[in-house]
């Protein structure tokens, strides 16, 4: 799974798949309806999920891909909270998923978005980490040769 084709668009709910880009906007596809449409960059801001990360205490960041992977691995022991969770619930959940997140730079709204995006992608079976693990193993084998 690669997050590079998934974008979040200001003013539009959910996550969209980027089909193409133009100098004045993007062509995106809605996952539920499959309809494609042009979204102007004059009205909206685009954020690829691949570029998002969570601040950590070691003066770095954890890419969203790694956070989603940790959420998937700990799904049974740490059930997904409601998107309308309280601030304490949000930070408790993130602490279980990513123990070294920076509590000063990560906000309640960030955790809510994280849970919404994960739920959106998981409901549509778009979170598949096996492909990436196989690619990593193949790259490691080639490097060893």
LINHUUR-V427048 format. One record per residue. N is the residue number from 1. D_FIRST is the distance of its C-alpha to the first C-alpha in whole Angstrom. Layout:
{{N,D_FIRST} {N,D_FIRST}}
This chain:
{{1,0} {2,4} {3,7} {4,9} {5,10} {6,11} {7,14} {8,17} {9,20} {10,23} {11,26} {12,23} {13,22} {14,18} {15,15} {16,15} {17,13} {18,15} {19,16} {20,19} {21,21} {22,25} {23,27} {24,28} {25,25} {26,21} {27,21} {28,18} {29,17} {30,18} {31,16} {32,19} {33,21} {34,19} {35,22} {36,21} {37,24} {38,25} {39,24} {40,27} {41,26} {42,30} {43,29} {44,26} {45,24} {46,20} {47,18} {48,14} {49,12} {50,11} {51,15} {52,15} {53,16} {54,19} {55,22} {56,23} {57,27} {58,27} {59,27} {60,23} {61,20} {62,17} {63,14} {64,12} {65,9} {66,11} {67,13} {68,11} {69,10} {70,14} {71,15} {72,13} {73,15} {74,18} {75,18} {76,21} {77,23} {78,22} {79,22} {80,21} {81,24} {82,25} {83,24} {84,27} {85,28} {86,30} {87,30} {88,31} {89,28} {90,26} {91,27} {92,27} {93,24} {94,22} {95,25} {96,23} {97,20} {98,20} {99,24} {100,25} {101,24} {102,26} {103,28} {104,30} {105,28} {106,25} {107,27} {108,27} {109,25} {110,22} {111,22} {112,22} {113,20} {114,17} {115,18} {116,18} {117,15} {118,13} {119,16} {120,15} {121,11} {122,12} {123,15} {124,13} {125,11} {126,8} {127,6} {128,5} {129,6} {130,8} {131,6} {132,6} {133,9} {134,11} {135,10} {136,12} {137,15} {138,15} {139,16} {140,18} {141,20} {142,21} {143,22} {144,24} {145,26}}
